[in-house]
Amino acid sequence: MTWGQVSRFNSRVVLMAGVAATMMWAAPAMAQERQRYSIPSGDAAQTVQRLAVQSGVQVMVPDADLAGIRTNAINGNYTPVEALRLMLANKGLEVVRNANGAVVIRRAAARPQASVGSETTGEDIIVTGSRIRRPGYDTLEATVVTDAEEFRRRGYTNVIDALNDTPGFVPSEVNTIGSDQRSLTAGQNFADFFGLGSRRTLTLVNGRRFVSSNTISGAGGSTTPGGQVDLNLIPAGLIERVETIAIGGAPVYGADAISGTVNVILRDDFEGVELTGQVGLTEKGDAPSYTLRGLAGTNFAGGRGNIALGVEYNRQDGLLKSARTGRTYMLPDPDGDPAPNQYARDLVYDYMTDGGLPFTTSLGRIVDAQGTPLQFSNGQLVPYIQGTQLSGPIFDGGDGFRFADHQSLLSPTERVIVSGLGHFDISSSVTLFAEGSYARSTGYELSELSVAVSPIFNTVLPVQMSNPF
């Protein structure tokens, strides 16, 4: 049977019992799990089926017992059995779990259940939600699920936040955090499972491919070519859950799912209005982040349809590497091994400064009458104070050039996302849906120097406008 399919059996109870025994093997585990349900009042056959499909638990009920019954509306976090009992409260029905763990709905004055091998004929039986794929049960590799409640509890504002806390994921080459960010990809976020590269991790939204956002190739550090999805473009407020599964996707989707697949499931039953604001700071009081989010949605046609609209704004200020411990550096031995006790607590490169260090045409320093080297500061020549030389142009302290002041540790980003979702169930097996999204994501590179710009390296030294020469 397919997802959400309803099958009716009008045969002997012995056949019904055999079907239950083969299909209900995963029901006990699922029947204990709590999740959020928002199901309006409606025809019992349709609302019970909807709950069965959402929960992944199979429900058995005689067809005649649901005829003419209108269920109660439910809205909250329950186990499937609790939700069914609230839906059918005061309806003359009871919800029980039999010895096999199957969830059964029957009349309050129910007949004793027939056992396997009996010859008693029964009424029409509805089996809903059979063969539903259950994350963590029906896959070769267990699926890791991060739900909307976890997003709220941990303050996640981006899918990458959840993936960074999921075992197996590593920062990709465009991760917004770290000193190895690439120039052309500042502010982007790609998923990278097992460190095999972002091009080998497939990102889906509602089980379908999403628009690729890979950057251009060329000088300046682009990412690896591929169909990567920028996670900045997925609205966090509309996320119902994020499912990640390792390996297994390549035969279905291709080479971009070799290491794993990330499937972002958006909410299709949001009802009401929700406004959210969030402000964050690091423990050192810097790099503030701001998030504003508005959601609105409604059900219609007795719960068969839903439409939701979300608007989201997020801003993250940046950090330079020097804001943390980026100035500390371990010096290597000539053979490449770390030198014992050789640390630069304040790593400085001689022969260049932020203001400019003048040299003669023969690369000699310009000095004053006392032989002190001079440097430019606000257009004036002032003494250049050297620190402690450790190795060649590497000094500990002094007025030299600090690379940590010119390397990004956290890229500042700003994004606006407007999303709309809608669906309508024409029948139990046919659904019309529409999804639309507009996103504008901007990332900035605070500073980046991959090559030392100084006469000693035979490169061009930029000259400031305040330089008197």
C-alpha positions as CSV (number, residue, x, y, z in Angstrom):
1,M,0.0,0.0,0.0
2,T,1.2,3.5,-0.7
3,W,1.5,6.5,1.7
4,G,-1.9,7.4,3.2
5,Q,-3.7,4.8,1.2
6,V,-6.9,3.4,2.6
7,S,-7.8,-0.3,2.0
8,R,-11.0,-2.0,3.0
9,F,-11.1,-5.7,3.7
10,N,-14.5,-7.5,3.6
11,S,-13.5,-11.0,4.4
12,R,-13.1,-13.3,7.2
13,V,-11.5,-12.0,10.4
14,V,-8.7,-14.6,10.0
15,L,-7.5,-12.6,6.9
16,M,-7.7,-9.3,8.8
17,A,-5.7,-10.7,11.7
18,G,-3.0,-12.0,9.3
19,V,-2.7,-8.6,7.7
20,A,-2.4,-6.9,11.1
21,A,0.4,-9.2,12.1
22,T,2.5,-8.4,9.1
23,M,1.9,-4.7,9.0
24,M,1.9,-3.6,12.6
25,W,5.5,-4.5,13.6
26,A,6.7,-0.9,14.0
27,A,3.6,0.5,15.6
28,P,4.6,0.1,19.3
29,A,7.6,2.4,19.1
30,M,5.7,5.0,17.1
31,A,2.7,4.9,19.4
32,Q,4.9,6.1,22.3
33,E,6.3,9.2,20.5
34,R,4.8,12.7,21.1
35,Q,4.5,15.2,18.3
36,R,2.4,18.3,17.6
37,Y,-1.1,17.8,16.1
38,S,-3.3,20.5,14.7
39,I,-6.4,18.8,13.2
40,P,-9.7,20.6,13.0
41,S,-13.1,18.9,13.6
42,G,-14.2,16.9,10.6
43,D,-15.5,13.6,9.2
44,A,-14.1,10.8,11.3
45,A,-12.8,8.7,8.4
46,Q,-10.8,11.6,7.0
47,T,-9.4,13.0,10.3
48,V,-8.4,9.6,11.7
49,Q,-6.6,8.9,8.4
50,R,-4.8,12.3,8.6
51,L,-3.6,11.5,12.1
52,A,-2.4,8.1,11.1
53,V,-0.4,9.5,8.1
54,Q,1.1,12.3,10.2
55,S,2.1,10.0,13.1
56,G,3.2,7.0,11.1
57,V,1.1,4.7,13.3
58,Q,-1.3,2.3,11.6
59,V,-4.9,2.4,12.9
60,M,-7.5,-0.3,12.4
61,V,-11.2,0.4,12.7
62,P,-14.5,-1.1,11.3
63,D,-15.8,1.2,8.6
64,A,-19.3,1.3,10.0
65,D,-18.1,2.5,13.4
66,L,-16.9,5.8,11.9
67,A,-20.0,6.5,9.8
68,G,-21.7,9.7,10.6
69,I,-19.2,10.7,13.4
70,R,-17.6,14.1,13.4
71,T,-14.4,14.2,15.5
72,N,-13.3,16.9,18.0
73,A,-10.6,19.3,17.1
74,I,-7.2,18.8,18.6
75,N,-4.2,21.2,18.9
76,G,-1.2,20.3,21.0
77,N,1.5,17.7,21.7
78,Y,0.3,14.2,22.2
79,T,1.1,10.5,21.6
80,P,-1.0,9.1,18.7
81,V,-3.2,7.2,21.2
82,E,-3.8,10.3,23.3
83,A,-4.6,12.3,20.2
84,L,-7.1,9.7,19.0
85,R,-8.8,9.5,22.4
86,L,-9.3,13.3,22.4
87,M,-10.6,13.3,18.9
88,L,-13.2,10.6,19.7
89,A,-14.1,11.7,23.2
90,N,-17.9,11.3,23.9
91,K,-18.4,9.7,20.5
92,G,-19.2,6.2,21.8
93,L,-15.9,4.9,20.7
94,E,-12.8,3.7,22.5
95,V,-9.1,3.6,21.4
96,V,-7.0,0.6,22.6
97,R,-3.8,-1.1,21.8
98,N,-4.0,-4.9,21.3
99,A,-1.4,-7.5,22.3
100,N,0.5,-6.9,19.0
101,G,0.8,-3.1,19.7
102,A,-1.8,-2.3,17.0
103,V,-4.0,0.8,17.6
104,V,-7.7,-0.3,17.3
105,I,-10.8,1.9,17.4
106,R,-14.0,0.2,18.3
107,R,-17.4,0.7,19.9
108,A,-17.4,1.2,23.6
109,A,-19.4,-2.0,24.1
110,A,-17.0,-3.9,21.8
111,R,-17.2,-7.6,21.0
112,P,-14.2,-9.7,22.1
113,Q,-11.5,-9.6,19.5
114,A,-11.3,-12.5,17.2
115,S,-8.2,-14.5,17.2
116,V,-6.2,-15.9,14.4
117,G,-7.8,-19.0,13.1
118,S,-11.4,-18.1,13.9
119,E,-14.0,-18.3,11.2
120,T,-16.2,-15.4,12.2
121,T,-17.0,-12.9,9.4
122,G,-16.4,-9.3,10.2
123,E,-17.4,-5.9,8.9
124,D,-15.4,-3.7,6.5
125,I,-12.0,-2.8,8.0
126,I,-10.0,0.4,7.2
127,V,-6.2,0.1,7.5
128,T,-4.7,3.6,7.2
129,G,-1.1,4.7,6.8
130,S,0.3,1.3,6.0
131,R,3.9,1.0,4.8
132,I,4.6,4.6,5.8
133,R,8.4,5.2,5.9
134,R,9.3,5.9,9.4
135,P,12.5,7.9,10.0
136,G,15.0,5.9,12.0
137,Y,13.1,2.6,11.3
138,D,12.7,1.9,7.6
139,T,16.1,3.0,6.4
140,L,19.4,1.1,6.3
141,E,21.1,4.0,8.2
142,A,19.2,5.6,11.0
143,T,17.8,9.0,10.2
144,V,18.6,11.9,12.5
145,V,15.7,14.2,13.0
146,T,15.8,17.8,14.3
147,D,12.2,19.1,14.8
148,A,10.8,22.6,15.1
149,E,10.7,22.3,18.9
150,E,14.5,21.8,18.9
151,F,14.9,24.9,16.7
152,R,13.0,27.0,19.2
153,R,14.7,25.5,22.2
154,R,18.2,25.9,20.8
155,G,17.6,29.3,19.2
156,Y,18.5,28.1,15.7
157,T,18.1,30.7,13.0
158,N,19.5,28.7,10.1
159,V,19.5,25.0,9.0
160,I,23.3,25.1,9.2
161,D,23.0,25.7,13.0
162,A,21.2,22.4,13.4
163,L,23.6,20.5,11.1
164,N,26.6,21.8,13.0
165,D,25.2,20.1,16.1
166,T,24.5,16.9,14.2
167,P,27.3,14.2,14.3
168,G,29.0,13.6,11.0
169,F,28.7,17.1,9.6
170,V,31.8,19.3,9.3
171,P,32.2,23.0,8.4
172,S,32.2,23.3,4.6
173,E,34.6,25.4,2.6
174,V,32.0,28.3,2.8
175,N,31.2,28.0,6.4
176,T,30.6,31.5,7.9
177,I,32.8,30.6,10.9
178,G,36.5,30.1,10.6
179,S,39.6,31.7,9.2
180,D,39.6,29.6,6.0
181,Q,36.5,31.3,4.4
182,R,36.8,31.9,0.7
183,S,36.6,35.3,-0.8
184,L,33.9,34.7,-3.3
185,T,31.6,32.8,-0.9
186,A,31.5,35.0,2.2
187,G,28.2,34.5,4.0
188,Q,27.1,31.3,2.3
189,N,26.3,28.0,4.1
190,F,26.5,24.6,2.5
191,A,26.1,21.2,4.1
192,D,29.1,18.9,4.2
193,F,28.6,15.3,5.5
194,F,31.7,13.4,6.6
195,G,34.0,16.0,5.1
196,L,33.7,14.6,1.6
197,G,32.8,18.1,0.2
198,S,29.6,20.0,-0.1
199,R,29.1,18.8,-3.7
200,R,28.6,15.3,-2.3
201,T,25.8,16.2,0.2
202,L,22.4,16.5,-1.3
203,T,20.0,19.1,0.1
204,L,16.2,18.6,-0.5
205,V,13.2,20.7,0.6
206,N,10.0,18.6,1.1
207,G,11.7,15.7,-0.6
208,R,12.4,17.7,-3.8
209,R,15.5,19.4,-5.1
210,F,16.0,23.1,-4.3
211,V,17.5,25.9,-6.3
212,S,21.3,25.6,-6.4
213,S,23.2,28.7,-5.1
214,N,26.8,27.8,-5.9
215,T,29.1,30.8,-6.6
216,I,31.1,31.5,-9.7
217,S,34.4,30.0,-10.2
218,G,37.6,31.9,-10.5
219,A,40.4,33.5,-8.6
220,G,39.7,34.6,-5.0
221,G,38.6,31.2,-3.6
222,S,35.3,29.9,-5.0
223,T,33.7,26.7,-3.7
224,T,33.9,23.3,-5.4
225,P,31.7,23.1,-8.5
226,G,28.4,21.3,-7.9
227,G,24.7,21.7,-7.2
228,Q,25.0,22.9,-3.6
229,V,22.1,24.7,-1.9
230,D,22.7,27.8,0.2
231,L,21.0,27.0,3.5
232,N,20.6,30.8,4.1
233,L,17.7,30.7,1.6
234,I,15.5,28.2,3.6
235,P,13.1,29.9,6.1
236,A,13.8,28.6,9.6
237,G,10.3,29.7,10.8
238,L,8.5,27.3,8.5
239,I,10.6,24.3,9.2
240,E,8.7,21.3,10.7
241,R,11.8,19.1,10.9
242,V,15.2,18.4,9.3
243,E,16.0,14.8,8.4
244,T,19.6,13.7,7.7
245,I,20.6,10.3,6.5
246,A,24.1,9.0,5.7
247,I,24.9,7.4,2.4
248,G,22.2,5.5,0.6
249,G,20.9,8.4,-1.6
250,A,23.3,8.1,-4.6
251,P,21.4,5.3,-6.4
252,V,18.2,7.5,-6.3
253,Y,19.5,11.0,-6.7
254,G,23.0,10.7,-8.2
255,A,26.6,11.5,-7.2
256,D,25.6,14.6,-5.2
257,A,24.1,12.3,-2.5
258,I,27.2,10.0,-2.1
259,S,27.9,11.1,1.5
260,G,24.4,11.8,2.6
261,T,21.1,13.6,2.1
262,V,19.6,16.5,4.1
263,N,15.8,16.7,3.7
264,V,14.2,19.9,5.1
265,I,10.4,19.4,5.7
266,L,8.4,22.6,5.8
267,R,5.1,22.9,7.9
268,D,2.0,22.3,5.8
269,D,-0.6,22.7,8.6
270,F,0.3,26.0,10.3
271,E,-2.7,27.8,11.6
272,G,-2.8,31.1,13.4
273,V,-0.4,34.1,13.7
274,E,3.1,33.9,15.2
275,L,5.5,36.7,15.8
276,T,9.1,36.0,17.0
277,G,12.0,38.1,17.9
278,Q,15.5,37.0,19.0
279,V,18.7,38.8,19.9
280,G,22.0,37.0,20.6
281,L,25.5,37.9,21.8
282,T,28.6,36.0,22.4
283,E,29.9,35.4,25.9
284,K,32.4,38.3,25.3
285,G,29.5,40.6,24.4
286,D,30.3,41.0,20.7
287,A,29.1,39.7,17.3
288,P,25.4,40.5,18.0
289,S,22.7,38.7,15.9
290,Y,19.1,39.8,15.3
291,T,16.1,37.8,14.1
292,L,12.6,38.9,13.4
293,R,10.0,36.5,12.1
294,G,6.3,36.6,11.3
295,L,4.1,33.6,10.3
296,A,0.4,33.4,9.4
297,G,-1.6,30.4,8.3
298,T,-5.1,29.0,8.1
299,N,-6.9,25.7,7.3
300,F,-9.9,25.6,5.1
301,A,-12.4,23.1,3.6
302,G,-12.6,21.2,6.8
303,G,-8.9,20.8,7.1
304,R,-8.4,19.5,3.6
305,G,-6.4,22.6,2.7
306,N,-3.9,24.9,4.3
307,I,-2.1,28.1,3.3
308,A,0.7,29.7,5.2
309,L,2.9,32.8,4.6
310,G,6.2,33.6,6.4
311,V,8.5,36.7,6.5
312,E,11.9,36.4,8.1
313,Y,14.8,38.9,8.7
314,N,18.1,37.8,10.1
315,R,21.3,39.8,10.6
316,Q,24.6,38.6,12.0
317,D,27.5,40.9,12.7
318,G,31.1,39.7,12.0
319,L,34.3,39.2,13.9
320,L,38.0,39.4,13.0
321,K,40.3,36.6,13.9
322,S,42.1,38.9,16.3
323,A,38.9,39.2,18.4
324,R,39.8,35.8,19.8
325,T,43.2,34.0,19.9
326,G,44.2,34.4,16.3
327,R,47.4,36.3,17.2
328,T,49.0,33.3,18.9
329,Y,51.1,31.1,16.6
330,M,53.3,28.0,17.0
331,L,56.6,28.3,15.1
332,P,57.6,25.3,13.0
333,D,61.1,23.8,12.9
334,P,62.9,23.8,9.5
335,D,61.8,20.1,9.1
336,G,58.2,21.1,9.6
337,D,57.7,19.9,13.1
338,P,56.6,22.3,15.9
339,A,59.5,23.9,17.6
340,P,59.5,23.3,21.4
341,N,58.3,26.3,23.4
342,Q,58.4,28.5,20.2
343,Y,55.2,30.6,20.3
344,A,54.4,34.0,19.1
345,R,52.0,35.4,21.6
346,D,51.4,38.4,19.4
347,L,52.2,37.3,15.8
348,V,53.7,40.2,13.8
349,Y,55.3,40.3,10.3
350,D,58.1,42.7,10.0
351,Y,58.8,44.7,6.8
352,M,55.2,46.0,6.5
353,T,52.6,47.9,8.6
354,D,49.0,49.1,8.2
355,G,50.2,52.7,7.6
356,G,53.1,51.9,5.4
357,L,56.8,51.1,5.9
358,P,59.0,53.0,3.4
359,F,62.1,51.3,1.9
360,T,64.9,52.5,-0.4
361,T,65.2,51.1,-3.9
362,S,67.7,48.5,-2.6
363,L,65.1,47.4,0.0
364,G,67.0,49.2,2.8
365,R,65.0,50.8,5.6
366,I,64.6,54.5,6.0
367,V,65.9,55.6,9.4
368,D,66.2,58.8,11.4
369,A,69.4,60.4,12.7
370,Q,69.6,57.9,15.5
371,G,69.2,54.9,13.2
372,T,65.6,54.1,14.3
373,P,63.5,52.7,11.4
374,L,60.6,55.0,10.4
375,Q,57.0,54.2,9.5
376,F,54.0,56.2,8.2
377,S,51.2,57.1,10.7
378,N,48.5,59.5,9.5
379,G,50.8,60.8,6.8
380,Q,53.7,61.5,9.3
381,L,57.0,59.6,9.7
382,V,57.2,58.2,13.2
383,P,59.5,55.7,14.8
384,Y,58.9,52.0,14.0
385,I,59.3,49.8,17.1
386,Q,60.3,46.2,16.5
387,G,59.3,43.4,18.8
388,T,61.2,40.2,19.6
389,Q,62.5,38.4,16.5
390,L,61.6,34.7,16.4
391,S,62.4,33.6,12.9
392,G,63.1,35.7,9.8
393,P,60.3,38.2,9.4
394,I,58.2,36.7,12.3
395,F,58.3,38.8,15.4
396,D,56.5,38.6,18.7
397,G,54.9,42.0,19.3
398,G,56.0,45.4,17.9
399,D,54.7,47.7,15.2
400,G,54.7,45.1,12.3
401,F,51.7,43.8,10.4
402,R,49.2,41.6,12.2
403,F,47.5,39.1,9.9
404,A,44.9,38.3,12.5
405,D,43.6,41.9,12.1
406,H,42.9,41.1,8.4
407,Q,41.3,37.7,8.5
408,S,37.6,37.0,9.0
409,L,36.5,34.7,11.9
410,L,32.8,35.3,11.4
411,S,31.4,36.8,8.2
412,P,28.6,39.4,8.7
413,T,25.4,38.4,6.9
414,E,22.0,39.8,6.3
415,R,19.1,38.0,4.8
416,V,15.4,38.5,4.0
417,I,13.1,35.6,3.1
418,V,9.4,35.7,2.1
419,S,7.8,32.3,1.6
420,G,4.4,31.0,0.8
421,L,3.0,27.4,1.0
422,G,-0.4,26.0,0.2
423,H,-1.9,22.6,-0.5
424,F,-5.4,21.1,-1.0
425,D,-6.3,17.4,-0.7
426,I,-8.6,16.6,-3.6
427,S,-8.8,13.0,-2.4
428,S,-6.9,10.7,-0.1
429,S,-4.4,10.1,-2.9
430,V,-4.3,13.3,-4.9
431,T,-3.0,16.6,-3.4
432,L,-2.5,20.0,-5.2
433,F,0.3,22.1,-3.7
434,A,2.1,25.4,-4.4
435,E,5.4,26.7,-2.9
436,G,7.0,30.0,-3.5
437,S,10.0,31.7,-2.0
438,Y,11.9,35.0,-2.4
439,A,15.2,35.3,-0.6
440,R,17.9,38.0,-0.6
441,S,21.1,37.0,1.3
442,T,24.1,39.2,1.6
443,G,27.5,38.3,3.0
444,Y,30.5,40.5,3.5
445,E,34.2,39.7,3.8
446,L,35.6,41.9,6.6
447,S,39.2,41.5,5.4
448,E,41.3,38.8,3.8
449,L,44.9,38.7,2.9
450,S,46.1,35.4,1.4
451,V,49.4,36.9,0.1
452,A,51.8,39.2,2.0
453,V,51.9,42.5,0.1
454,S,55.4,43.9,0.8
455,P,58.5,44.7,-1.3
456,I,60.3,41.8,0.3
457,F,58.0,39.4,-1.5
458,N,58.4,41.2,-4.8
459,T,54.7,42.2,-4.8
460,V,53.0,45.5,-5.1
461,L,52.5,47.6,-1.9
462,P,49.3,49.6,-1.9
463,V,50.0,53.3,-1.1
464,Q,47.6,55.2,1.2
465,M,46.2,58.6,0.1
466,S,47.8,60.1,3.2
467,N,51.3,59.0,2.2
468,P,53.4,62.2,1.7
469,F,55.4,60.5,-1.1
